Amino acid sequence: MSITKNIRNYYIYSTFAELLILGPIFMLFFVAKGLSYTQIMTLNSVAAVSVVLFEVPTGAIADKIGRKFSMCLGAIFWAISLLVYILGTNFFIFMIAEVIFSIGATLKSGADTALIYDSLKSKNNEHRFQKIEGTARSLSLCAQAIGSIIASYIYEININLPMIVSIGFMIITVIVALRFDEPSIKKENDDTIQYFKQIKDSGKYIFNHEKIKAILAFSMVFYIFYRAGFLYFQPYMKAVDIPVKTFGVVFFIFNITAALVSKISDRIMSKTKPKTLTFMAALLIVSFILLGLVKVEVGVIFILLQQIARGLYRPVTRKYLNKHIPSDKRATILSFQNLATSLASAIFYPLIGILLDNTNIFTSHLVLAGAMIVMMFFATRYMDKRLGVAFKEESGKKKFKTENKE
């Protein structure tokens, strides 16, 4: 197995694997298809619930059958879902598309980072993971930034063109994924695909590991508000009279910012330790407060604070998690993370819609800020207790030792 080859392919794969040029126009697309805002939010809940149902079983597929197989299959499911979107004419067909898309997302999630991490681990190079992951995430976000501008222009030609182009990117993703060398992973039983045992063992491992539980708890709370902020981007820009045709350029700036931050995530983490996760949460809270108070076009710049947090989120949380996960459970436990965040989001999405329908986008942002402060207070206290203390035995007696790390 060639680590150099896998790293090179990982960079190319990361560039195309999430290159769905839909960000600036997805709300416009659904409205053009005849959906109401409430229906659009319901579709988000359907997607989140689907992820909850399929996340861990598909993670077990990645661990037991192969990460490369799971990555290819995920991209194929995404291509199929995009085709259903193009052909869809009503809410129920779009629900089917959301389910297919979610299955694809769960097949891809965790499998890619598990493959590259275990490739590095096989040669005792896992210390390189965060820098590689940061670079890969940066490439992904740069590609999405360019795609955002393309999406705005081709959407005006035909509303289905962004979907068609995205299908092409998924085909490229499959081709690149097939070029990976699968790292050799020691398994308890290679002759039988023990899906339920894999899920049970991974769940038990999480339950008994205080640090992993703490990181998952933080991820759940953070992701709720991270997604809420994203869903409020377009309503805010409309409220402050930013022309729809410039949405692509605005999203380009958002993605470039997140990409640059992801690229230097290791350096930012070194400067903010031991409070990197708290720093990420603070960025969202400050952004929500400013977006609630500023009611003119210039307020859009405060969304950049959310993009900084976005650029940090995956490299930082994945580094913390991977540090404590054994290779034979890596993809499954990373899938548990996505399951937890998706479950939290599924519950929260309808509330986001109700809040916006009954107030306005500015008040909604202030309410988000207040709610996040309260929830993060408890999440951070829980996290600090478990990430700041290690259990140690000395002379046959157990005692606690404080560690200066998250």
C-alpha positions in Angstrom: 0.0 0.0 0.0 1.3 3.4 -1.0 0.6 6.2 1.5 1.8 8.8 -1.0 -0.7 7.6 -3.5 -3.5 7.5 -1.0 -2.8 11.0 0.2 -2.7 12.3 -3.4 -6.0 10.6 -4.2 -7.5 11.8 -0.9 -6.8 15.4 -2.0 -8.5 14.8 -5.4 -11.3 12.9 -3.8 -12.0 15.6 -1.2 -12.1 18.2 -4.0 -15.0 16.5 -5.8 -16.7 14.3 -3.1 -18.8 17.2 -1.7 -18.8 19.4 -4.8 -22.6 19.8 -5.1 -22.9 23.3 -6.5 -26.3 23.9 -4.8 -25.5 26.1 -1.8 -26.6 29.5 -3.2 -29.6 28.2 -5.1 -31.1 25.3 -3.2 -33.9 27.4 -1.6 -34.6 29.0 -5.0 -34.7 25.6 -6.6 -37.3 24.2 -4.2 -39.4 27.3 -4.4 -39.3 27.1 -8.2 -40.5 23.5 -7.9 -43.5 24.7 -5.9 -42.5 24.0 -2.3 -43.2 26.3 0.6 -40.6 27.2 3.3 -42.3 24.8 5.7 -42.0 22.0 3.3 -38.4 22.8 2.6 -37.7 22.6 6.4 -39.6 19.3 6.6 -37.3 17.9 3.9 -34.3 18.8 6.0 -35.9 16.9 8.9 -36.6 13.9 6.7 -32.9 14.0 5.6 -31.7 14.2 9.2 -34.0 11.3 10.3 -32.8 9.2 7.4 -29.2 9.8 8.4 -30.1 8.7 12.0 -31.5 5.4 10.6 -28.7 4.6 8.2 -25.6 6.2 9.7 -24.3 3.5 11.9 -25.2 0.5 9.7 -23.4 2.1 6.8 -20.4 2.8 9.0 -20.3 -0.9 9.8 -20.3 -1.6 6.1 -17.2 0.6 5.7 -15.5 -1.2 8.5 -16.5 -4.7 7.5 -16.6 -4.7 3.7 -14.3 -1.8 2.9 -13.9 2.0 3.1 -13.3 2.3 -0.7 -16.5 0.4 -1.5 -18.5 2.5 0.8 -17.1 5.7 -0.6 -17.9 4.7 -4.2 -21.4 3.5 -3.3 -22.1 6.8 -1.5 -21.2 8.9 -4.5 -23.5 6.7 -6.7 -26.4 7.2 -4.3 -25.8 11.0 -4.4 -25.9 11.0 -8.2 -29.2 9.0 -8.2 -30.7 11.4 -5.7 -29.8 14.4 -7.8 -31.4 12.8 -10.8 -34.6 12.3 -8.8 -34.5 16.0 -7.8 -34.4 17.0 -11.5 -37.3 14.7 -12.4 -39.3 15.4 -9.2 -42.6 17.3 -9.4 -44.0 17.1 -5.9 -43.1 17.1 -2.2 -43.3 13.3 -1.8 -40.9 12.6 -4.7 -38.5 15.1 -3.1 -38.8 13.1 0.2 -37.7 10.0 -1.7 -34.7 12.0 -3.1 -33.8 13.1 0.4 -33.8 9.6 1.7 -31.6 8.4 -1.2 -29.3 11.4 -0.7 -29.0 10.6 3.1 -28.1 7.0 2.5 -25.3 8.2 0.2 -24.1 10.7 2.8 -23.9 8.0 5.5 -22.0 5.7 3.2 -19.5 8.4 2.6 -19.2 9.8 6.1 -16.4 8.5 8.2 -15.2 6.1 5.5 -12.9 8.6 3.8 -11.2 9.9 7.0 -11.0 6.3 8.4 -9.2 5.2 5.2 -6.7 7.9 5.2 -6.1 7.8 9.0 -5.5 4.0 8.9 -3.3 4.4 5.9 -1.1 6.8 8.0 -1.4 4.6 11.1 -0.1 1.6 9.2 3.2 3.4 8.8 3.1 5.2 12.3 2.4 8.5 10.6 -0.9 9.3 12.2 0.6 12.6 13.6 0.2 13.9 10.0 -3.5 13.4 9.9 -4.7 16.8 11.0 -2.5 18.7 8.5 -3.6 16.4 5.7 -7.3 16.6 6.8 -7.0 20.4 7.0 -5.5 20.6 3.5 -8.2 18.2 2.1 -11.0 20.2 3.7 -9.5 23.4 2.3 -9.5 22.0 -1.2 -13.1 20.9 -0.8 -14.2 24.3 0.3 -12.2 26.1 -2.4 -14.0 23.9 -5.0 -17.3 24.7 -3.4 -16.5 28.4 -3.5 -15.8 28.3 -7.2 -18.9 26.1 -7.7 -21.0 28.7 -5.9 -20.3 31.3 -8.6 -20.9 28.8 -11.3 -24.2 27.7 -9.7 -25.7 31.2 -9.8 -25.0 31.7 -13.5 -26.1 28.3 -14.8 -29.2 28.4 -12.6 -30.4 31.4 -14.6 -30.0 29.4 -17.8 -31.8 26.3 -16.5 -32.8 25.5 -12.8 -31.7 21.9 -13.3 -28.2 22.7 -14.6 -26.5 22.8 -11.1 -27.9 19.4 -10.4 -26.7 18.0 -13.8 -23.2 19.4 -13.3 -23.1 18.0 -9.7 -23.9 14.5 -11.1 -20.8 14.8 -13.3 -18.7 15.6 -10.2 -20.1 12.5 -8.5 -19.0 10.3 -11.4 -15.5 11.8 -11.1 -15.7 11.0 -7.3 -16.4 7.3 -8.0 -13.4 7.1 -10.5 -11.0 8.7 -8.0 -12.3 6.5 -5.0 -11.6 3.3 -7.0 -7.9 4.3 -7.1 -7.4 4.1 -3.4 -5.3 1.3 -1.8 -7.4 -0.1 1.0 -5.3 -0.3 4.2 -5.1 -3.7 5.9 -7.2 -3.7 9.1 -7.1 -6.5 11.7 -10.6 -7.8 12.2 -12.0 -10.2 14.8 -13.7 -12.3 12.2 -13.1 -11.7 8.5 -15.3 -14.6 7.4 -18.6 -13.3 8.7 -20.0 -9.8 8.2 -21.1 -9.1 11.8 -23.0 -5.9 11.3 -24.9 -5.9 14.5 -22.0 -7.0 16.5 -19.9 -4.2 15.0 -22.5 -1.7 15.9 -23.0 -3.1 19.4 -19.3 -3.2 20.1 -18.7 0.3 18.8 -21.7 1.7 20.8 -20.4 -0.1 24.0 -16.9 1.4 23.4 -18.4 4.9 23.2 -20.6 4.4 26.3 -17.5 3.4 28.3 -15.2 6.1 26.9 -15.7 9.4 28.7 -13.7 11.6 26.3 -15.5 10.3 23.2 -18.9 10.9 24.9 -17.8 14.5 25.7 -16.7 15.2 22.2 -20.0 13.8 20.8 -22.0 15.9 23.3 -20.3 19.0 22.1 -20.7 18.1 18.4 -24.4 17.6 18.9 -25.0 21.1 20.4 -22.6 22.8 18.0 -24.0 21.2 14.9 -27.6 22.2 15.8 -26.7 25.9 15.7 -24.2 25.6 12.9 -27.0 24.2 10.6 -29.5 26.7 11.9 -27.1 29.5 11.0 -26.6 28.1 7.5 -30.4 27.8 6.9 -30.8 31.5 7.8 -28.2 32.7 5.3 -30.5 33.3 2.4 -33.4 34.7 4.5 -31.0 37.2 6.1 -29.5 38.3 2.7 -33.0 38.8 1.3 -34.0 40.8 4.4 -31.2 43.2 4.0 -31.9 43.5 0.2 -28.9 41.8 -1.2 -29.7 40.9 -4.9 -30.3 37.2 -5.4 -28.0 37.2 -8.5 -25.1 38.1 -6.2 -25.7 35.2 -3.8 -23.1 33.1 -5.7 -20.4 35.6 -5.1 -21.3 35.9 -1.4 -21.2 32.2 -1.0 -17.9 32.1 -2.9 -16.4 34.4 -0.2 -18.0 32.2 2.6 -16.4 29.1 1.1 -13.0 30.7 0.5 -12.9 31.9 4.1 -13.8 28.5 5.5 -11.2 26.9 3.1 -8.4 29.2 4.3 -9.2 28.5 7.9 -9.3 24.8 7.4 -5.9 24.9 5.7 -4.4 26.4 8.8 -6.6 24.6 11.3 -3.6 23.0 13.0 -2.0 26.4 13.7 -5.3 27.8 15.0 -5.7 24.8 17.2 -2.2 25.2 18.6 -3.0 28.9 19.5 -6.4 28.2 21.0 -5.7 25.0 23.0 -7.0 24.0 25.4 -10.2 25.9 24.5 -10.4 25.3 20.7 -13.9 23.8 20.9 -15.2 26.6 23.1 -13.6 29.1 20.7 -15.6 27.6 17.8 -18.8 27.9 19.8 -18.1 31.6 20.7 -17.7 32.4 17.0 -21.2 31.3 16.3 -22.7 33.1 19.3 -21.1 36.4 18.4 -22.1 36.0 14.8 -25.8 35.4 15.8 -25.8 38.5 18.0 -24.4 40.8 15.4 -26.7 39.4 12.7 -29.6 40.1 15.0 -28.6 43.7 15.6 -27.4 44.8 12.2 -30.2 45.2 9.7 -28.4 46.5 6.7 -26.3 44.9 3.9 -23.0 45.2 5.7 -24.2 42.8 8.3 -23.5 39.9 5.9 -19.8 40.1 6.8 -20.6 38.7 10.3 -21.5 35.4 8.7 -17.8 35.1 8.1 -17.4 34.3 11.8 -19.5 31.2 11.2 -17.3 30.3 8.2 -14.2 30.3 10.5 -16.0 27.9 12.8 -17.1 25.8 9.8 -13.4 25.6 8.6 -12.3 24.4 12.0 -15.2 22.0 12.9 -14.3 18.8 10.9 -10.5 18.8 11.3 -10.7 19.6 15.0 -13.4 17.2 16.1 -12.2 14.4 13.9 -8.7 14.8 15.3 -10.0 14.5 18.9 -12.2 11.6 18.0 -9.6 9.6 15.9 -7.1 9.9 18.8 -9.3 7.7 21.0 -10.8 5.3 18.4 -9.4 1.8 17.5 -8.9 1.1 13.8 -11.5 -1.7 13.6 -14.2 0.6 14.9 -13.1 3.9 13.4 -15.7 4.3 10.6 -18.5 3.0 12.8 -17.8 5.4 15.7 -17.3 8.3 13.3 -20.8 7.4 12.0 -22.1 7.5 15.5 -21.0 11.1 15.6 -22.9 11.9 12.4 -25.9 10.0 13.8 -25.9 12.0 17.0 -25.6 15.4 15.2 -28.3 14.4 12.7 -30.7 13.3 15.4 -30.3 16.6 17.2 -30.8 18.5 14.0 -33.9 16.5 13.0 -35.6 17.5 16.3 -34.5 21.1 15.9 -35.3 21.9 12.2 -39.1 22.3 12.7 -38.3 24.8 15.6 -36.1 26.8 13.3 -39.0 27.1 10.9 -41.6 28.0 13.6 -39.3 30.6 15.0 -38.8 32.3 11.6 -42.4 32.1 10.7 -43.5 33.8 13.9 -40.9 36.5 14.3 -38.3 37.8 11.7 -34.8 36.9 10.7 -33.2 39.4 13.1 -35.1 38.3 16.2 -34.5 34.7 15.2 -30.8 35.2 15.3 -30.9 36.7 18.7 -33.0 33.8 20.0 -30.4 31.4 18.5 -27.7 33.3 20.3 -29.5 33.1 23.7 -30.3 29.4 23.3 -26.8 28.5 22.3 -25.3 30.3 25.3 -27.4 28.3 27.6 -26.9 24.9 25.9 -23.1 25.5 25.4 -22.8 26.4 29.1 -23.9 22.9 30.1 -22.2 21.1 27.2 -18.9 22.9 28.0 -19.1 22.0 31.7 -19.7 18.4 30.8 -16.9 18.4 28.3 -14.3 20.0 30.5 -14.9 17.5 33.3 -14.2 14.6 30.9 -11.5 16.0 28.6 -9.6 17.7 31.4 -9.2 14.7 33.7 -7.5 11.4 33.1 -7.9 8.4 35.3 -4.6 6.9 36.5 -3.5 4.1 38.9 -0.5 4.6 41.1 0.7 2.0 43.7 -2.5 0.0 43.4 -4.6 3.1 44.2 -6.7 5.1 41.7 -6.4 8.8 41.5 -7.2 11.6 39.2 -4.6 13.6 37.3 -5.4 16.9 35.6 -4.3 17.2 32.0 -3.9 20.4 30.1 -5.6 19.4 26.9 -9.1 19.1 25.5 
